[in-house]
Amino acid sequence: MKGFIYNAGGLSIPLEFTPGVPFKFECTEEECGRRVVIEGVVIEVSSREFTEVLEKVVRENPDFKRIQEINARRFIFKGRVNGKEADLPVESFEDFAERFLDEVLVIKS
């Protein structure tokens, strides 16, 4: 599955993940403007738990206020970003596209 992890080192980082499977991802300074190392797992959670994580992120970084528009509130990242513990909202590319398009044709490979 592909998606965005929001507020990972202050960035929205696109990556590929499998829910429930731990991973490590590094975004280089050349790619992201700063080095960001993400280690942890994306898990499926209740809408309530997602909303709690999202609200905490927005309080800590108001630049992410726009993610309050997310409708499919089902995934969070739990782990470390640059060595610091983090719980962050995650949105699949499919859910992201559906927020901006009336009708989405998803081509799965």
C-alpha positions as a LaTeX table, in Angstrom:
\begin{tabular}{lrrr}
\hline
Residue & $x$ (\AA) & $y$ (\AA) & $z$ (\AA) \\
\hline
Met1 & 0.00 & 0.00 & 0.00 \\
Lys2 & 1.21 & 3.51 & $-0.73$ \\
Gly3 & 0.42 & 6.54 & 1.37 \\
Phe4 & 1.53 & 9.65 & 3.19 \\
Ile5 & 2.88 & 9.90 & 6.73 \\
Tyr6 & 2.07 & 13.40 & 7.93 \\
Asn7 & 4.45 & 15.53 & 10.03 \\
Ala8 & 7.38 & 13.12 & 9.81 \\
Gly9 & 10.21 & 15.53 & 10.55 \\
Gly10 & 7.82 & 18.36 & 9.65 \\
Leu11 & 7.13 & 16.86 & 6.21 \\
Ser12 & 4.43 & 14.85 & 4.45 \\
Ile13 & 6.37 & 11.84 & 3.25 \\
Pro14 & 5.05 & 9.46 & 0.61 \\
Leu15 & 6.10 & 5.85 & 1.04 \\
Glu16 & 5.07 & 2.26 & 0.54 \\
Phe17 & 4.05 & 0.16 & 3.55 \\
Thr18 & 2.18 & $-2.97$ & 4.56 \\
Pro19 & $-0.12$ & $-2.40$ & 7.55 \\
Gly20 & 1.18 & $-4.27$ & 10.58 \\
Val21 & 4.65 & $-4.93$ & 9.12 \\
Pro22 & 7.57 & $-3.00$ & 10.67 \\
Phe23 & 9.75 & $-1.03$ & 8.25 \\
Lys24 & 12.59 & 1.46 & 8.02 \\
Phe25 & 12.58 & 4.29 & 5.48 \\
Glu26 & 15.17 & 6.98 & 4.91 \\
Cys27 & 14.59 & 10.18 & 2.98 \\
Thr28 & 17.92 & 11.80 & 2.13 \\
Glu29 & 18.72 & 15.47 & 2.41 \\
Glu30 & 18.78 & 15.66 & $-1.39$ \\
Glu31 & 15.27 & 14.15 & $-1.65$ \\
Cys32 & 13.59 & 15.89 & 1.28 \\
Gly33 & 15.70 & 18.95 & 2.03 \\
Arg34 & 16.77 & 17.29 & 5.28 \\
Arg35 & 17.51 & 13.73 & 6.35 \\
Val36 & 14.48 & 11.93 & 7.77 \\
Val37 & 14.67 & 8.36 & 9.11 \\
Ile38 & 11.36 & 6.65 & 9.84 \\
Glu39 & 11.29 & 3.34 & 11.75 \\
Gly40 & 8.12 & 1.68 & 12.95 \\
Val41 & 4.82 & 0.29 & 11.77 \\
Val42 & 1.60 & 1.56 & 10.22 \\
Ile43 & $-1.43$ & 0.08 & 11.97 \\
Glu44 & $-5.16$ & 0.21 & 11.40 \\
Val45 & $-6.99$ & 1.99 & 14.24 \\
Ser46 & $-10.43$ & 3.28 & 15.12 \\
Ser47 & $-11.54$ & 6.64 & 13.78 \\
Arg48 & $-11.42$ & 7.96 & 17.35 \\
Glu49 & $-7.78$ & 6.96 & 17.86 \\
Phe50 & $-6.83$ & 8.41 & 14.47 \\
Thr51 & $-8.55$ & 11.69 & 15.38 \\
Glu52 & $-6.65$ & 11.88 & 18.69 \\
Val53 & $-3.32$ & 11.44 & 16.89 \\
Leu54 & $-4.29$ & 13.94 & 14.18 \\
Glu55 & $-5.36$ & 16.59 & 16.71 \\
Lys56 & $-2.09$ & 16.18 & 18.64 \\
Val57 & $-0.09$ & 16.63 & 15.43 \\
Val58 & $-2.04$ & 19.79 & 14.50 \\
Arg59 & $-1.53$ & 21.24 & 18.02 \\
Glu60 & 2.21 & 20.60 & 17.77 \\
Asn61 & 2.51 & 21.80 & 14.16 \\
Pro62 & $-0.31$ & 24.08 & 12.92 \\
Asp63 & 1.12 & 23.85 & 9.38 \\
Phe64 & $-0.70$ & 20.51 & 9.22 \\
Lys65 & $-4.15$ & 21.95 & 9.97 \\
Arg66 & $-5.29$ & 21.00 & 6.46 \\
Ile67 & $-5.11$ & 17.27 & 7.28 \\
Gln68 & $-8.16$ & 17.74 & 9.50 \\
Glu69 & $-10.08$ & 17.29 & 6.22 \\
Ile70 & $-9.09$ & 13.61 & 6.03 \\
Asn71 & $-12.22$ & 11.47 & 5.78 \\
Ala72 & $-10.77$ & 7.94 & 5.88 \\
Arg73 & $-9.40$ & 7.96 & 9.40 \\
Arg74 & $-8.00$ & 4.48 & 9.71 \\
Phe75 & $-4.17$ & 4.34 & 9.80 \\
Ile76 & $-1.51$ & 5.71 & 12.11 \\
Phe77 & 2.25 & 5.31 & 12.23 \\
Lys78 & 3.79 & 4.22 & 15.54 \\
Gly79 & 7.54 & 4.30 & 15.90 \\
Arg80 & 10.45 & 6.71 & 15.65 \\
Val81 & 11.26 & 9.62 & 13.38 \\
Asn82 & 14.93 & 10.64 & 13.56 \\
Gly83 & 15.18 & 8.70 & 16.81 \\
Lys84 & 12.19 & 10.38 & 18.54 \\
Glu85 & 9.04 & 8.45 & 19.46 \\
Ala86 & 6.16 & 9.42 & 17.21 \\
Asp87 & 2.51 & 8.60 & 16.56 \\
Leu88 & 1.50 & 10.17 & 13.25 \\
Pro89 & $-1.53$ & 10.14 & 10.96 \\
Val90 & $-1.26$ & 8.16 & 7.72 \\
Glu91 & $-3.44$ & 8.42 & 4.64 \\
Ser92 & $-3.40$ & 5.98 & 1.73 \\
Phe93 & $-2.93$ & 7.43 & $-1.76$ \\
Glu94 & $-6.35$ & 6.07 & $-2.68$ \\
Asp95 & $-8.03$ & 7.87 & 0.25 \\
Phe96 & $-6.04$ & 11.02 & $-0.52$ \\
Ala97 & $-7.22$ & 10.98 & $-4.15$ \\
Glu98 & $-10.83$ & 10.43 & $-3.11$ \\
Arg99 & $-10.70$ & 13.60 & $-0.99$ \\
Phe100 & $-9.95$ & 15.67 & $-4.07$ \\
Leu101 & $-11.83$ & 13.90 & $-6.83$ \\
Asp102 & $-15.54$ & 13.21 & $-7.21$ \\
Glu103 & $-14.87$ & 9.90 & $-8.91$ \\
Val104 & $-11.63$ & 7.97 & $-8.75$ \\
Leu105 & $-10.47$ & 5.21 & $-11.02$ \\
Val106 & $-7.83$ & 3.30 & $-9.10$ \\
Ile107 & $-5.51$ & 1.14 & $-11.14$ \\
Lys108 & $-3.87$ & $-1.50$ & $-9.01$ \\
Ser109 & $-0.69$ & $-3.17$ & $-10.17$ \\
\hline
\end{tabular}
